[in-house]
Amino acid sequence: MNEEEKFDLEVQSSIDKMSRDSALQEFSNKLMREIVRYKYSYFFRWLGRPIIQLPQDIIATQEIIWKVKPTLIIETGIAHGGGLIFYASILELIGGEGQVIGIDIDIRSHNRRAIEEHPLSKRITILEGSSTDPKVVQKVYETAQRKKPIMVILDSLHTHEHVLKELQYYSPLVTKGSYLIVLDTAIEDLPDDLWKDRPWSKGNNPKTAVLEFLRTNDRFVIDKEISNKLLITSAPDGYLKCIKD
């Protein structure tokens, strides 16, 4: 066993122990409840654009992109565009022709302008429309032809019905060994009073959609190791690894 293998083994052992530390897990859950009240995920930018993700999830996604080296990343839900810039920046470091498709039902003009004027815009295509509109889905499939590996990240409307439709539409594009990441599954585990005036809640959110999807789809499994090591994540049970063609 070489030094790097020893290091990895030690790290994995620590992650396993941490995942079984009930006091630490409860502290993590409490911390999540409190930071969401302050919109903590809104505090960060990637290369100038608000990314609206937890730093732990940003790092986890970077690790996945570097490992998978996708030629296409599809993201539903653009917001300010930080996610698109983030994915494009990792693809730029990897090299090659990797591209990002971003889909949003409402792309505000100042956000579109900032994305299109960004130095990494050459790797980004923006589609305005619902991610579950068959016409939008068809455009994505046309772009995805002959591209492998493909990775998908779902972060748009967080209702059960919408996320389940996204999973059904976009999961066939994900290639074996790659990932389908469903963000904001943490809604199921947090108090309902955090989501006032929102159409999602406990029992109606991305995690419930993931669990229903997995009951009838054997191409994906939840990568528990990712959530275990992050400790704080917006996507518990949301990192889905594709294990079949």
Residue pairs with C-beta under 8 A, 6 or more apart in sequence:
1 9
15 225
15 228
15 229
16 228
18 24
18 228
18 229
18 231
19 25
19 228
24 231
28 231
28 232
29 189
31 232
32 186
32 189
32 190
32 232
33 190
33 191
33 194
35 232
36 186
36 190
36 194
37 194
40 54
41 52
41 53
41 54
41 234
42 50
42 52
44 50
44 51
44 52
44 53
44 55
44 58
44 82
45 51
45 82
46 58
46 82
46 83
46 85
46 86
46 89
47 85
47 86
47 89
47 118
47 120
48 85
48 114
48 118
49 80
49 81
49 82
49 84
49 85
49 114
49 115
49 118
50 79
50 80
50 81
50 82
51 58
51 80
51 82
51 83
51 85
51 86
52 79
52 80
52 82
52 83
53 61
53 82
53 83
53 183
53 234
54 232
54 233
54 234
56 230
56 231
56 232
56 233
57 183
57 230
57 233
57 234
57 235
58 86
60 226
60 230
60 233
60 239
61 86
61 87
61 153
61 181
62 86
62 90
64 151
64 179
64 181
64 239
65 73
65 87
65 90
65 91
65 94
65 151
66 90
66 94
68 149
68 151
68 177
68 178
68 179
69 94
69 96
69 98
69 149
70 91
70 98
70 149
70 150
70 151
70 178
71 96
71 97
71 98
71 99
71 147
71 148
71 149
71 150
72 98
72 99
72 100
72 101
72 143
72 144
72 147
72 150
72 151
73 87
73 91
73 98
73 99
73 100
73 101
73 150
73 151
73 152
73 153
74 100
74 101
74 103
74 140
74 144
74 150
74 151
74 152
74 153
74 170
74 173
75 83
75 84
75 87
75 100
75 101
75 102
75 103
75 152
75 153
75 155
76 103
76 104
76 131
76 153
76 154
76 155
76 156
76 166
76 170
77 83
77 103
77 104
77 131
77 154
77 155
77 156
77 157
78 84
78 102
78 103
78 104
78 107
78 111
78 115
78 126
79 104
79 111
80 111
80 114
81 102
81 111
81 114
81 115
81 118
83 102
83 153
83 155
84 100
84 102
84 115
84 124
84 126
85 115
85 118
85 120
85 124
87 100
87 153
88 100
88 120
88 121
88 123
88 124
89 120
91 98
91 99
91 100
91 123
92 98
92 120
92 123
98 123
99 123
99 124
99 125
99 143
99 147
100 123
100 124
100 125
101 124
101 125
101 126
101 127
101 140
101 143
102 115
102 124
102 125
102 126
102 127
103 126
103 127
103 128
103 129
103 131
103 136
103 140
103 156
104 126
104 127
104 128
104 131
104 156
105 128
105 129
105 130
105 131
105 156
105 157
106 128
107 126
107 128
112 126
115 121
115 124
115 126
116 126
118 124
125 143
127 136
127 139
127 140
129 135
129 136
130 136
131 137
131 154
131 156
131 162
131 166
131 169
131 170
132 162
132 165
132 166
132 169
137 169
137 170
140 170
140 173
141 173
144 150
144 173
148 175
149 175
149 177
149 178
150 173
150 174
150 175
150 178
151 174
151 178
151 179
151 180
151 181
152 170
152 171
152 173
152 174
152 179
152 180
152 181
153 180
153 181
153 183
154 163
154 166
154 167
154 170
154 180
154 181
154 182
154 183
154 206
155 183
155 184
156 162
156 166
157 163
157 199
157 200
158 184
158 187
158 198
158 199
158 200
158 205
158 206
159 199
159 200
159 204
159 205
160 200
160 203
160 204
160 205
160 206
160 208
160 209
160 212
161 209
162 209
163 182
163 205
163 206
163 209
163 210
164 209
164 212
164 213
167 180
167 182
167 209
167 210
167 213
167 217
168 213
170 180
171 180
171 213
171 217
171 219
171 220
174 180
174 219
174 220
174 242
175 242
175 245
176 242
176 243
176 244
176 245
177 241
177 242
178 241
178 242
179 223
179 239
179 240
179 241
179 242
180 220
180 240
180 242
181 235
181 238
181 239
181 240
182 206
182 207
182 209
182 210
182 235
182 238
182 240
183 206
183 234
183 235
183 238
184 205
184 206
184 234
184 235
184 238
185 205
185 206
185 207
185 210
185 234
185 235
185 236
185 237
185 238
186 207
186 233
186 234
186 235
186 236
187 195
187 200
187 201
187 202
187 205
187 206
187 207
188 202
188 203
188 205
188 206
188 207
188 208
189 207
189 236
192 201
192 202
195 201
200 206
206 238
207 236
207 237
207 238
210 222
210 237
210 238
210 240
211 237
213 220
214 220
214 221
214 222
214 240
218 244
219 242
219 243
219 244
220 240
220 241
220 242
220 243
221 240
221 241
221 243
222 237
222 238
222 239
222 240
222 241
223 239
223 240
223 241
224 237
226 233
226 239
227 233
227 235
227 236
227 237
227 238
227 239
